[in-house]
Amino acid sequence: MRYVLMQAPKQEGDYSSQIIIIDNSSQTGKDEVQLYVNMGWVGVGSIESSLPPRDLKSGFEHNYRKSLEKAHHLFNQISALADSHLGQMIV
């Protein structure tokens, strides 16, 4: 399948803005592209893949999600350490 990549209008001061993947192989998809164009979004490319858009998006965000998981784990470790020290101070 061939997908269209659409980017939201950038707000003042923003480096970038959201990009979405639209399957425009059907009339519904073509209408969706037109709707976004009417809202000021621009086509920034296309991609061909046998994967559905959801799987493509998941792959694009894989490293980002891994970084968030590591940060969350580190936060939990710090929080547990702080709680244990706080508990020792109160005793």
N, C-alpha and C positions, 0 to 999 in steps of 0.2 A: 504494500500500500504506500501511497505517497501522501504525506501530511504537510500542512502549511503551518509555519511558525509565525505567530502573531505577537507583537509587543505592544504593551500598554503605553499610552503617552507618558513621557517622563515629566515629573513634577519639578518645579524650580529647585535647584540644589541637589537633585538626585543624580547619582552616577548612572543608574540603570533603572529598569522597571520590569515588571512581570512579563514573562514570555509563556505563552500557552501553545499547546499542540492541538490542531484541529484536523480531523479526518474529513476532507472535502470531497470524498469520492461519491457522495450522495447529494441529492438536492438539499437535504436538511443541513449537511455540512457546508455546502456553498452558501446557503442562507445565513448560517452562523458566521461565516467569514465576512459576509456583507454587513451583518449587524455590527460586528466589531469594527469594521472599517468606518461605518457611520458614526461610531462612538470615538473615532480618532486613533484607533489602533492601526499599526502598520505591519505589513507582511515583511518579515526579516529573513525569510528563507523557506526552504522545504527540506524534507527528509524522507527517504524511502526505507521502509522496514516492514518485516512481517510481524513485528510486535505491536500490540495495541498501545494507544497513547499512554495509558496508565503505567504499563511496564517500561516504556521509554522514559517517562518522567521519574519513575522510581530509580532507574539506572543513572539518570543524570544527577539525581540527588543523593546517590549512594554515599559518597565521601562526606558530604555535608552531614548526613544523618549519623554516620560513624563518629564524626567530630562531636556532634551534640551528645551522643551516648557517652563518649569519653568524658566530656565536660560534666555531664550529669553524675557520672560515677565519681569523679573527683570531688564534686560538690558534696555528694553524700558522705564520702570519706572525711572531708573537712568538717562537715556538720556533726558527724559521730564523734570525731576527735574533740571538737569544741564542747559538745554535750558532756563528754566524759570529764573534761577538765573543769567544766562548770559544776558538775556533780561533786568533784573532789573539793572545790572551793567552798561549797555550801556546807559540807560535813564538818 
